[in-house]
Amino acid sequence: MKKLAFIFLFLPAVVLFSTCRKAEENNFMKGTWRITDCKMNKDTADALRLFLPGYTGNGNCCDYELDFAENKTVIATYTFQDTLAYTKEGEWELVKKDEMHLYLDMFINATFKLTKLDDDNYTFASNSDSNYVEALDSIVKLTLKFKRNTN
């Protein structure tokens, strides 16, 4: 009897968790996402200015966009003055509903805590000193702000 009660209580919780995580994965795979802000450690400057030639962060000249694919790949594109500057492929995995591992480019390799602001805006924050930045050969805390492209 205890086994039966356990199964009826435990199974719905597992199904619910899997459903929530899948819904969140699907949300990321709908459209492309633009990184609107990138902070390293406690610095207030947009860190993308360090890594992307000509990046100003005001959206008038350039965009750094991500496209999350179903096969756990993510494609990053950097567009500068309406010209594709480069494209990189990386990997992503939604570890938990609110936690994603993202390996991409020369400055993102961490597990991030996700904060959903609304369906089109998220903040990703790596744990303190857990993001390895290949370009700097250093480990830093990284906070990213994402916005879904609506165009």
C-alpha positions, 0 to 999 in steps of 0.5 A: 500500500505504501508503494502505491501511495508513493507512486501516485504522489511521486509520479505526478511530481516527476511528470510536472517537473519534466513538463515545466522544463520542456516548456522552458526549453521550448520557450528558448527555441522560439525565435532568436535572442539578443544579449542586451547587457553583459556584466563581468564581476562587479564592473558596470561597463558592458563586457561585450565591448571588450570582446566584440570589435566596434560594439557600443551596446546601444543597438544602433550599430551592432547586435549579438544574437543567439539562436537556441536549437532543439539539438542542444546547439546554439548559434551566436551571430555578431552583426556590425553595421548591418554586416555579419561579422562572425558566427560561432556554434556552441552548446546549451542544456537546460539543467533545471527549469531555472538553470542553464549550462551555456558554452559559447564563443570565447567568453561564455562557459558556465552554468547560469541561474535564470531569472525570467522577467517575462516571456521575452526577457531573462537575466542569466547569472553565473555563480561567483567565479565560475565562468571561464573566459577563454579570451582573458584566460580568467574565471569571472562571474558573468551576468547576461541580459537576454531579450527575444527578438520580435522583428 
